[in-house]
């Protein structure tokens, strides 16, 4: 019964071919940089496991939260800097009874010209984009270079959000400075995952990308298992082990996250948003939404718009 309600059931694939490219755009082609302000539990309670081609830098302004980064769990607290390297799997989970506020920049290394071969890109940028080097996931207060990195990032946020004349140049300058500090203080290391772990990571990325490309449609266990070339039983065990939740839970989690974004970013009716994000039953959508966010979809939209309005006035 639960499988039918989520739109996940066994059956044929219907001839669909996987599309592994992530759909979310972080900025645009000319300025591939985007700012995110998050407030837990208002923005989300749990952030689905995902990955993207861009790098992500986050400053925890207040509170605490759990981050799962590259199959390792970190407790991050006020003042911590998070460094999510390109292609790195990550998710976040609220701490019961704890709020969290953070500011993030997500940017593609194209903005820094990593594809143009010169001494800087070949030695410092290209290895990060290709995954040969990864940054330390968390830089805590007291770590060597922390104060300089935090000051640089705070200035970067101010520059990007105020968008004064020439901010594009200054944003690039500050990002380059931030990279220099990361290397100067030894925050980069070779990525040396085991062959088994690396293979599991790639398989998981493939199936997550497939879900993210097709979450609006009815997905089947057979279909998802075929992406990994696994049997259905092996696939379900594999997914639970590496994603930390069942496939059904993940799909619901991802659909609800996308629906929450649509509630804030569009004026479409709640029922239309539910249907467009893969929910075929509005009552079930409302139930899952309230379990996730603690409020109804309508209240979530109202609260989010009020918070956004208040943020713009500050």
C-alpha positions in Angstrom: 0.0 0.0 0.0 2.8 2.4 0.9 4.5 1.8 -2.4 1.4 2.6 -4.4 0.9 5.9 -2.6 4.4 7.1 -3.2 4.3 6.2 -6.8 7.0 3.6 -6.4 6.1 0.1 -7.4 7.5 -2.9 -9.3 7.0 -3.1 -13.0 8.6 -2.4 -16.4 10.8 0.6 -17.1 8.6 1.8 -20.0 11.7 2.3 -22.2 12.9 5.4 -20.5 16.6 6.1 -20.6 18.5 7.6 -17.7 19.4 11.3 -17.7 22.2 11.8 -15.2 22.5 15.6 -15.5 21.3 17.6 -12.4 18.5 20.0 -13.2 19.1 22.6 -10.5 20.8 25.8 -11.9 23.1 27.6 -9.4 23.3 31.0 -11.1 23.5 31.3 -14.9 26.1 30.7 -17.6 27.7 34.1 -17.2 27.6 34.2 -13.4 27.4 30.6 -12.2 27.2 31.7 -8.5 24.2 31.5 -6.2 23.5 32.5 -2.6 21.4 30.5 -0.2 20.2 31.6 3.2 18.8 28.6 5.2 17.0 28.5 8.5 16.2 25.2 10.1 13.5 24.1 10.7 11.9 26.9 8.5 13.8 26.2 5.3 14.1 22.4 5.8 14.4 19.8 8.5 16.4 17.3 6.5 18.3 18.0 3.2 18.2 15.0 0.8 21.4 13.3 -0.1 22.6 14.9 -3.4 25.6 16.1 -5.3 26.4 18.7 -7.9 29.2 19.8 -10.2 29.6 23.1 -8.3 31.6 23.8 -5.1 29.7 24.9 -2.0 30.9 27.0 0.9 28.7 27.4 4.0 29.0 29.4 7.1 27.0 28.3 10.1 25.7 31.6 11.6 24.0 30.0 14.6 22.8 26.7 16.1 23.9 23.3 15.1 23.0 20.5 12.5 24.3 17.2 11.3 25.9 17.0 7.9 26.7 13.7 6.1 29.6 14.4 3.7 31.2 11.7 1.6 29.8 8.9 3.9 31.0 10.6 7.1 28.8 12.4 9.7 29.8 15.8 11.1 28.2 17.8 13.9 28.6 21.4 12.6 28.0 24.4 14.9 28.0 28.2 15.0 31.1 29.5 13.3 32.0 26.4 11.3 32.8 26.7 7.7 31.7 23.8 5.4 33.5 23.0 2.2 31.6 20.8 -0.2 33.9 19.9 -3.1 32.4 19.3 -6.6 30.7 15.9 -7.1 30.8 15.2 -3.3 27.7 13.4 -1.9 26.2 15.3 1.0 23.0 15.7 3.1 21.9 17.4 6.3 19.7 16.4 9.2 18.3 18.7 11.9 19.3 18.1 15.6 16.0 17.6 17.6 15.3 20.7 19.5 18.0 22.7 17.8 17.7 25.5 15.2 20.3 26.4 12.6 20.9 29.4 10.4 23.5 29.3 7.6 24.6 31.3 4.5 26.0 29.5 1.5 27.5 30.2 -1.9 27.4 27.6 -4.6 29.5 28.3 -7.6 31.0 26.5 -10.6 34.7 26.6 -11.1 34.0 27.7 -14.7 33.6 31.1 -13.1 37.3 31.0 -12.1 38.3 29.7 -15.5 39.4 26.3 -14.5 39.2 25.0 -18.1 41.8 27.5 -19.3 45.2 25.8 -19.0 47.6 27.9 -17.0 49.7 27.4 -13.9 46.9 28.3 -11.5 44.1 26.2 -13.0 46.3 23.1 -13.7 47.7 23.0 -10.2 44.9 24.3 -8.0 41.5 24.3 -9.7 41.4 21.5 -12.2 42.3 18.8 -9.6 39.4 20.0 -7.4 36.9 19.9 -10.3 38.0 16.5 -11.5 37.9 15.1 -7.9 41.6 14.3 -7.6 41.7 16.8 -4.7 39.1 17.5 -2.1 38.9 20.1 0.6 38.5 19.4 4.3 34.7 19.2 4.8 34.7 21.3 8.0 37.0 24.1 9.1 36.3 25.0 12.8 37.2 28.1 14.8 40.7 27.8 16.2 42.0 26.0 13.1 45.0 27.5 11.4 43.8 30.1 8.9 40.2 30.0 10.1 39.9 33.7 10.9 41.3 34.8 7.5 39.0 32.3 5.7 35.9 33.4 7.6 36.7 37.1 7.0 37.2 36.5 3.3 33.9 34.6 3.1 31.9 37.1 5.0 33.2 39.8 2.7 32.4 37.6 -0.3 28.8 37.2 0.9 28.5 41.0 1.3 29.9 41.7 -2.1 27.7 39.2 -3.9 24.5 40.2 -2.1 25.0 44.0 -2.4 25.9 43.8 -6.1 27.5 47.1 -6.4 29.2 48.2 -9.7 32.0 45.8 -10.5 30.8 43.1 -8.0 31.5 40.4 -10.6 35.2 41.2 -10.6 35.3 41.5 -6.8 33.4 38.2 -6.4 36.0 36.4 -8.6 38.9 38.1 -6.7 37.5 37.0 -3.3 36.9 33.5 -4.5 40.5 33.2 -5.7 41.7 34.6 -2.4 39.6 32.0 -0.5 41.1 29.2 -2.6 44.6 30.6 -1.9 43.9 30.5 1.8 42.6 26.9 1.6 45.8 25.8 0.0 48.0 28.0 2.1 46.6 26.4 5.3 46.6 22.8 4.1 42.9 22.3 3.6 43.3 20.3 0.4 44.1 16.6 0.2 44.2 13.9 -2.4 41.0 11.9 -2.7 42.0 8.3 -2.1 38.7 6.3 -1.5 38.9 2.6 -1.8 37.9 1.0 -5.1 34.8 -0.5 -3.5 33.8 2.8 -1.9 34.5 4.7 -5.1 32.4 2.3 -7.1 29.5 2.5 -4.6 29.7 6.3 -4.8 29.4 6.3 -8.5 26.5 3.9 -8.5 24.7 6.0 -5.9 25.3 9.2 -7.9 23.8 7.6 -11.0 20.6 6.5 -9.3 20.2 9.8 -7.4 20.6 11.7 -10.7 18.1 9.4 -12.3 15.6 10.0 -9.5 16.2 13.8 -9.6 15.6 13.8 -13.3 12.4 11.7 -13.2 10.9 12.3 -9.8 7.7 13.8 -11.3 6.9 10.4 -12.8 6.0 7.0 -11.4 9.3 5.3 -10.6 9.7 1.5 -10.2 12.2 -0.6 -8.2 13.0 -2.5 -11.4 13.7 0.7 -13.2 16.0 2.1 -10.5 17.8 -1.2 -10.0 18.5 -1.4 -13.8 20.3 2.0 -13.6 22.9 0.3 -11.3 22.6 -3.1 -13.0 21.6 -4.7 -9.7 18.8 -7.1 -8.8 15.9 -5.5 -7.1 16.7 -7.0 -3.7 20.4 -6.1 -3.9 19.5 -2.6 -5.1 17.2 -1.9 -2.1 19.8 -3.1 0.4 22.5 -1.1 -1.4 20.4 2.1 -1.4 19.5 1.8 2.3 23.2 1.2 3.3 24.7 4.1 1.4 21.8 6.6 1.4 20.8 6.1 5.0 17.2 5.7 4.1 15.0 3.5 2.0 14.5 4.4 -1.7 10.8 5.2 -1.0 11.8 7.6 1.8 14.3 9.3 -0.4 11.9 9.8 -3.3 9.3 11.2 -0.9 12.0 13.4 0.7 13.1 14.7 -2.7 9.6 15.3 -4.0 8.6 17.2 -0.8 11.8 19.3 -1.0 11.0 20.3 -4.6 7.4 21.0 -3.7 8.4 23.3 -0.8 10.6 25.3 -3.2 7.7 25.6 -5.6 5.5 26.9 -2.8 7.9 29.7 -2.2 9.0 30.5 -5.7 5.7 30.3 -7.5 2.1 31.2 -7.0 0.7 27.9 -8.3 -2.1 26.1 -6.3 -1.1 23.6 -3.7 -2.8 20.7 -5.5 -1.1 21.6 -8.8 2.3 21.7 -7.0 1.6 18.3 -5.4 0.7 16.7 -8.8 3.6 18.3 -10.6 6.0 16.9 -8.0 4.9 13.3 -8.3 2.2 13.1 -5.6 -1.1 11.6 -7.0 -3.0 12.0 -3.7 -3.4 15.4 -2.2 -4.3 14.1 1.3 -1.1 12.0 1.3 0.9 15.0 0.1 -0.4 17.1 3.0 0.4 14.3 5.5 3.9 13.8 4.3 4.5 17.6 4.0 3.4 18.2 7.6 5.6 15.3 8.9 8.5 16.9 7.1 8.1 20.6 7.9 5.7 20.5 10.9 3.2 22.8 9.2 0.7 22.5 6.3 1.8 23.5 2.8 -0.2 26.7 3.0 1.3 27.8 6.3 4.8 26.9 5.0 4.3 29.2 2.1 3.0 32.0 4.3 5.8 31.6 6.8 8.5 31.5 4.1 7.3 34.6 2.4 7.1 36.5 5.7 10.7 35.4 6.5 11.9 36.4 3.0 10.3 39.8 3.4 11.9 40.4 6.8 15.3 39.3 5.4 15.0 41.8 2.6 14.4 44.6 5.0 17.4 43.9 7.2 
